[in-house]
Amino acid sequence: MQRIVFTGANLLDGRHAMRPGACVVVERERITAVERAPIESLPGDRTIDLAGKTLMPGLVSCHFHSTYRDISVMPSPLGLEKPPGYLTLAAAANLRTALLCGFTGVVSAGGIGDAIDPQCKLAIEDGLVEGPRLVAGGRGLDVPSGYSDAESWWWELSNHGGHHICSGPESFREAVREEIRQGVEIIKIFPGGGHATERPHTGVSLTKAELEAICEAAHSRGARVRAHAPAKDSILACIRAGVDIIDHADDLDEECIELMLRADTTLVPSMFFTHQLLKQSEGFGAGVPAQMAPLAAGFKQIQKMLPVANQAGVRIVSGDDFGLDFLSHGRYAEELAFYVDVVGIDSLDVIRWATSNGAVPMGLPEDLGGIGVGKLADLIVVDGDPITQMGVLQDRSRLNAIIKGGVFCKDEL
């Protein structure tokens, strides 16, 4: 059995300041030693002197749409823009892109019907295609006339594409069970509008009983629940019902932060999407769609409150709506630099969001997101220092190695 022995590494483990001169040993799929002193080589070892390059955990995107490819902001209806076979191929391509960008783990933020995410996960695990570790998602659950019910009533579509329309607690419970039956591991729900959509920004479209039924049905089967919840009323309702991940949270305030801390809720701010969309709409004047006004107000609010949430200890993770026509797959690391350069978050904190924090929604907090004895060897080698220059992660040529479970997916060392 060949060990991989890294020497001379600048170790960035996702929680602490950079540690120079580290030695790390990988055996099979796990890390077996992390030392400051040189480690004695054994016959058959592959010893790699990193000469000061950064060795860090693989990155995790916790808001990932595998099938998105040049999607417009207001698709109608989402998930039916191409046939299922085409979208499966798009998903496989996007997942491979994420891996080659250093993201060794992704958590779905919703897929479409036909169980594309679960099938891609199976194909990756069987070695049929190359991709990151994947927490598989499925159709978004919503009510008639809710956020994601894009169907005009006279169309009378039998296939709602990326959405599963339900009504009442038992209907939602049945939908959750069916999604899990197809291999879905995280349930996406849409309790409110907003975040660049024409649906009303405020108000909670799902009842308390419906929200609780969703969470009970998912949690009893080991699945988690995430919610599109930009507005304060939907944020609070979801946390109280037991939702695990809040997406967007445009109206984040002190009350939301306090409740998130008590419930140990994960926050995905997804501000980079908002920033890019607002930039795109500049100069249109009166022609800017009506949904841009609440989006701009929400961006200002969360820009103010996100540093407060971070300082308070809310578990914040990275990930956004990549795959849109103005926000393509492959630009994932731009989001990390955005939080440092525009929002003013400390770079080490942003690295923590994308590594150790991201391991929690992956369901592997003990195994991923760090560099320590017993951890899975999901690692990247970076020719540069992401702490002082976060933008280095955007340059794929400076990702010299990408390792998943002890296996090189990219090896330019």
Secondary structure, DSSP 8 states (H G I E B T S, - for coil): ---EEEEEEEE--SSS--EEEEEEEEETTEEEEEESS-----TT-EEEE-TT-EEEE-EEEEEE-TT-SSB-SS-SSTT-SS-HHHHHHHHHHHHHHHHHTTEEEEEES---STTHHHHHHHHHHTTSS---EEE-EEEEEE-TTSTT----GGG--S--TTEEE--SHHHHHHHHHHHHHTT--EEEE-----SSSSS-SSS--S-HHHHHHHHHHHHTTT-EEEEEE-SHHHHHHHHHHT-SEEEE-TT--HHHHHHHHHHT-EEE--HHHHHHHHHHHTT-GGGS-TTHHHHHHHHHHHHHHHHHHHHHT-EE-----TTBTTB-TT-HHHHHHHHHHTS---HHHHHHHHTTTTTTTTT-TTTSSS-STTSB--EEEESS-TTT-GGGGG-GGGEEEEEETTEEEEE--
